[in-house]
């Protein structure tokens, strides 16, 4: 494939996403590079802080059949599946995969 064809294919993919949105195409992508850190980790929701912001704590996944072990200290994370204008409804004790985006911790957990 020539460089021009690759660029054209990329442009077509971006145009398709712009028309339909990434949620309608049911696609997920992650960019990784050699030596990169984990892009997501498991956390347990401890409580609602305000609106769609939650207090969470990282967990370490152990052997199958064992409960995850809480590690580190609590931090705040935003649930992108909930409104930014209403109090969140995600129950404490829920496990989610959290990512760091810029300076914010985020996760997506529909209620």
ChimeraX attribute file (.defattr): number of C-alpha atoms within 10 A of each C-alpha:
attribute: neighborCount
match mode: 1-to-1
recipient: residues
	/A:1	5
	/A:2	7
	/A:3	8
	/A:4	9
	/A:5	10
	/A:6	11
	/A:7	11
	/A:8	12
	/A:9	12
	/A:10	12
	/A:11	12
	/A:12	12
	/A:13	11
	/A:14	13
	/A:15	12
	/A:16	13
	/A:17	15
	/A:18	10
	/A:19	9
	/A:20	10
	/A:21	13
	/A:22	13
	/A:23	9
	/A:24	9
	/A:25	10
	/A:26	7
	/A:27	9
	/A:28	7
	/A:29	5
	/A:30	5
	/A:31	6
	/A:32	10
	/A:33	6
	/A:34	5
	/A:35	6
	/A:36	8
	/A:37	8
	/A:38	9
	/A:39	13
	/A:40	14
	/A:41	15
	/A:42	18
	/A:43	28
	/A:44	22
	/A:45	21
	/A:46	18
	/A:47	17
	/A:48	20
	/A:49	15
	/A:50	14
	/A:51	16
	/A:52	20
	/A:53	20
	/A:54	24
	/A:55	19
	/A:56	28
	/A:57	20
	/A:58	22
	/A:59	18
	/A:60	13
	/A:61	14
	/A:62	10
	/A:63	7
	/A:64	7
	/A:65	6
	/A:66	8
	/A:67	11
	/A:68	17
	/A:69	13
	/A:70	16
	/A:71	11
	/A:72	9
	/A:73	9
	/A:74	16
	/A:75	14
	/A:76	17
	/A:77	23
	/A:78	24
	/A:79	22
	/A:80	14
	/A:81	15
	/A:82	19
	/A:83	11
	/A:84	14
	/A:85	9
	/A:86	10
	/A:87	14
	/A:88	21
	/A:89	12
	/A:90	18
	/A:91	12
	/A:92	14
	/A:93	12
	/A:94	13
	/A:95	18
	/A:96	20
	/A:97	15
	/A:98	22
	/A:99	18
	/A:100	14
	/A:101	10
	/A:102	7
	/A:103	6
	/A:104	10
	/A:105	18
	/A:106	22
	/A:107	20
	/A:108	14
	/A:109	16
	/A:110	10
	/A:111	10
